[in-house]
Amino acid sequence: MANRTFNTHQMPIITIKYIAKWHLKSAPHYWFTSCQKCYNTKSGKFINQILKGSTIGYIINGKFVSINNIKKDLELIEKQNCPF
């Protein structure tokens, strides 16, 4: 049997950083980024924007919420003071 050598090179890693700016007053674990992506901090997943009928929105806590209602419920995330 011949000795086989395998390619041990690792795949390149790509990191993307999103900055959360807003959260919902009614559901503070849903964060929105400056590029309009919705992130659920409880599940650790991004929430897809969907079209229901002719209305654009998101599924928040299991219910469809339109963009217009989300805009009314958004609150700017306060900056945290870090002593380090």
Phi and psi restraints in degrees (value plus and minus 20) as a CYANA .aco file:
   2 ALA   PHI    -108.2   -68.2
   2 ALA   PSI     127.8   167.8
   3 ASN   PHI     -96.0   -56.0
   3 ASN   PSI     111.4   151.4
   4 ARG   PHI    -127.1   -87.1
   4 ARG   PSI     116.7   156.7
   5 THR   PHI    -128.8   -88.8
   5 THR   PSI     116.7   156.7
   6 PHE   PHI    -128.0   -88.0
   6 PHE   PSI     130.3   170.3
   7 ASN   PHI     -90.6   -50.6
   7 ASN   PSI      99.1   139.1
   8 THR   PHI    -123.3   -83.3
   8 THR   PSI      -3.8    36.2
   9 HIS   PHI     -91.0   -51.0
   9 HIS   PSI     119.9   159.9
  10 GLN   PHI    -109.0   -69.0
  10 GLN   PSI     136.3   176.3
  11 MET   PHI     -92.0   -52.0
  11 MET   PSI     126.2   166.2
  12 PRO   PHI     -86.7   -46.7
  12 PRO   PSI     127.6   167.6
  13 ILE   PHI    -127.9   -87.9
  13 ILE   PSI     111.3   151.3
  14 ILE   PHI    -134.2   -94.2
  14 ILE   PSI     107.2   147.2
  15 THR   PHI    -135.0   -95.0
  15 THR   PSI     111.7   151.7
  16 ILE   PHI    -138.4   -98.4
  16 ILE   PSI     111.7   151.7
  17 LYS   PHI    -130.5   -90.5
  17 LYS   PSI     105.7   145.7
  18 TYR   PHI    -130.5   -90.5
  18 TYR   PSI     121.8   161.8
  19 ILE   PHI    -128.9   -88.9
  19 ILE   PSI      97.4   137.4
  20 ALA   PHI     -99.2   -59.2
  20 ALA   PSI     110.8   150.8
  21 LYS   PHI    -133.6   -93.6
  21 LYS   PSI     -53.3   -13.3
  22 TRP   PHI    -149.6  -109.6
  22 TRP   PSI     139.0   179.0
  23 HIS   PHI    -160.9  -120.9
  23 HIS   PSI     143.0   183.0
  24 LEU   PHI    -103.2   -63.2
  24 LEU   PSI     117.4   157.4
  25 LYS   PHI     -85.3   -45.3
  25 LYS   PSI     -59.4   -19.4
  26 SER   PHI     -98.1   -58.1
  26 SER   PSI     -42.1    -2.1
  27 ALA   PHI    -164.4  -124.4
  27 ALA   PSI      62.2   102.2
  28 PRO   PHI     -86.3   -46.3
  28 PRO   PSI     -29.9    10.1
  29 HIS   PHI    -105.2   -65.2
  29 HIS   PSI     -20.3    19.7
  30 TYR   PHI    -119.4   -79.4
  30 TYR   PSI      94.4   134.4
  31 TRP   PHI    -128.9   -88.9
  31 TRP   PSI     127.7   167.7
  32 PHE   PHI    -139.4   -99.4
  32 PHE   PSI     116.7   156.7
  33 THR   PHI    -111.1   -71.1
  33 THR   PSI     153.0   193.0
  34 SER   PHI     -89.5   -49.5
  34 SER   PSI     -39.8     0.2
  35 CYS   PHI    -117.3   -77.3
  35 CYS   PSI      -0.3    39.7
  36 GLN   PHI      45.8    85.8
  36 GLN   PSI      17.1    57.1
  37 LYS   PHI    -121.7   -81.7
  37 LYS   PSI     123.1   163.1
  38 CYS   PHI    -124.6   -84.6
  38 CYS   PSI     111.0   151.0
  39 TYR   PHI    -146.7  -106.7
  39 TYR   PSI     109.2   149.2
  40 ASN   PHI    -114.4   -74.4
  40 ASN   PSI      93.8   133.8
  41 THR   PHI     -95.0   -55.0
  41 THR   PSI     -41.3    -1.3
  42 LYS   PHI     -91.3   -51.3
  42 LYS   PSI     -65.8   -25.8
  43 SER   PHI    -110.8   -70.8
  43 SER   PSI     -38.8     1.2
  44 GLY   PHI      55.2    95.2
  44 GLY   PSI       7.1    47.1
  45 LYS   PHI    -146.3  -106.3
  45 LYS   PSI     132.1   172.1
  46 PHE   PHI     -99.4   -59.4
  46 PHE   PSI     123.3   163.3
  47 ILE   PHI    -121.0   -81.0
  47 ILE   PSI     107.5   147.5
  48 ASN   PHI     -95.9   -55.9
  48 ASN   PSI     120.5   160.5
  49 GLN   PHI     -96.5   -56.5
  49 GLN   PSI     114.3   154.3
  50 ILE   PHI    -145.2  -105.2
  50 ILE   PSI     143.7   183.7
  51 LEU   PHI    -135.8   -95.8
  51 LEU   PSI      98.1   138.1
  52 LYS   PHI    -137.9   -97.9
  52 LYS   PSI      90.2   130.2
  53 GLY   PHI      49.8    89.8
  53 GLY   PSI    -135.3   -95.3
  54 SER   PHI    -138.2   -98.2
  54 SER   PSI      -2.9    37.1
  55 THR   PHI    -130.6   -90.6
  55 THR   PSI     111.3   151.3
  56 ILE   PHI    -112.9   -72.9
  56 ILE   PSI     119.8   159.8
  57 GLY   PHI    -193.7  -153.7
  57 GLY   PSI    -184.4  -144.4
  58 TYR   PHI    -153.2  -113.2
  58 TYR   PSI     138.5   178.5
  59 ILE   PHI    -110.2   -70.2
  59 ILE   PSI      88.6   128.6
  60 ILE   PHI    -133.2   -93.2
  60 ILE   PSI     100.2   140.2
  61 ASN   PHI      33.1    73.1
  61 ASN   PSI      18.4    58.4
  62 GLY   PHI      63.5   103.5
  62 GLY   PSI     -18.4    21.6
  63 LYS   PHI    -144.7  -104.7
  63 LYS   PSI     124.7   164.7
  64 PHE   PHI     -92.5   -52.5
  64 PHE   PSI     109.7   149.7
  65 VAL   PHI    -147.3  -107.3
  65 VAL   PSI     107.0   147.0
  66 SER   PHI     -93.8   -53.8
  66 SER   PSI     140.3   180.3
  67 ILE   PHI     -79.4   -39.4
  67 ILE   PSI     -59.3   -19.3
  68 ASN   PHI     -81.3   -41.3
  68 ASN   PSI     -61.9   -21.9
  69 ASN   PHI     -91.9   -51.9
  69 ASN   PSI     -52.3   -12.3
  70 ILE   PHI     -87.2   -47.2
  70 ILE   PSI     -61.8   -21.8
  71 LYS   PHI     -80.8   -40.8
  71 LYS   PSI     -54.7   -14.7
  72 LYS   PHI     -90.5   -50.5
  72 LYS   PSI     -46.5    -6.5
  73 ASP   PHI    -118.6   -78.6
  73 ASP   PSI     -21.6    18.4
  74 LEU   PHI     -94.2   -54.2
  74 LEU   PSI     125.5   165.5
  75 GLU   PHI    -158.0  -118.0
  75 GLU   PSI     115.6   155.6
  76 LEU   PHI     -86.3   -46.3
  76 LEU   PSI     114.5   154.5
  77 ILE   PHI     -95.5   -55.5
  77 ILE   PSI     108.7   148.7
  78 GLU   PHI     -93.7   -53.7
  78 GLU   PSI     125.1   165.1
  79 LYS   PHI     -91.9   -51.9
  79 LYS   PSI     117.0   157.0
  80 GLN   PHI    -112.1   -72.1
  80 GLN   PSI     111.1   151.1
  81 ASN   PHI    -102.7   -62.7
  81 ASN   PSI     101.6   141.6
  82 CYS   PHI    -127.6   -87.6
  82 CYS   PSI     102.9   142.9
  83 PRO   PHI     -94.5   -54.5
  83 PRO   PSI     -25.1    14.9
